[in-house]
Amino acid sequence: MGQSWPTSCSLYGVYTLRRSLVRQLWHCTCTKIHEMNISENISNDGWSISSALGNRTNEFMGHLLRIFAVLGALALLALSAGLVLMLAVGHWLVKEDSLQKAGAIAVLSGNFPARALEAASLYRGGYAGEIWLTHPGPPSDALTQMGIHYPGEADFNYQVLRRQGVPAKAIHVLDAPVINTSDELDVISSALQQRSGASVIVVTNKAHTRRVHELWNRFDSSRGQAIIHGIANDRFDPSGWWTNTEDTHQVIHEILGMLNVWAGLPMRSTLHTREAVARNELQAPPKFVPVVAQESSSKSDD
């Protein structure tokens, strides 16, 4: 009986110790499981965040690639359109009519002496019985006051025509001064209107023919028929105009001129009123005057 108490205490101590160990083991196990769950949750959250960031990055890159693809396609389209335009614009500017007999041949100013030579060739071919020359620009007031004759392009064209066998009586100058193509066609159509039912062959450069057509159809067609003709030996190359400086200048000049025509001639000459022509109002007709080469009356002291 005296030994049972220590034995009981020992058993109780062992039981308590084992129970404590079990509790500690269970607590450690739960703690580890909880920590593992937390770590797993953190890993899952991190993966979700990384996945979301990756998806956003991929989505952004996809949008960026699509934008670059669209811009590249637009650039390629613009380049192709530019190449087509560059190849086609030279041919588009050339718009000639079929040659036929007319009442007169009108030589537009510029490109001396090629246009006058072409007019002489047409005259010899029997396409018309007379040649009209325009009178570029009014003479200088200072020179006029001093009695000095300053020869203009009409004087030189006259000399070319005479050397080409055109009789003096067949050459006439449209006396009204002109500055640009619009003025010239205004004066030519006004002279043509005096001859009802007549037509005129207008001689110019090939690259200039489209703009002459456009101006005549818009403002002068009611006064008579114009047959637009480009000089036969024109060196303008419509298929490779950008390879030649002179051809490039012609194309740029004509494109700007066409824009001016389409805009209604905001840039115009002060010599003629195009609004009156557009309303078909009659203007004072130009005078036909023969050109006589002036001989110098002064003698040299040399």
Secondary structure, 3 states (H helix, E strand, C coil): CCCHHHHHHHHHHHHHHHHHHHHHHHHHHHHHHHHHHHHHHHHHHHHHHHHHHHHHHHHHHHHHHHHHHHHHHHHHHHHHHHHHHHHHHHHHHCCCCCCCCCCEEEECCCCCCHHHHHHHHHHHCCCCCCEEEEEECCCCHHHHHCCCCCCCHHHHHHHHHHHCCCCHHHEEEEEEEECCHHHHHHHHHHHHHCCCCCEEEEEECHHHHHHHHHHHHHHHHHHCEEEEEECCCCCCCCCCHHHCHHHHHHHHHHHHHHHHHHCCCCCCCCCCCHHHHHCCCCCCCCCEECCCCCCCCCCCCC
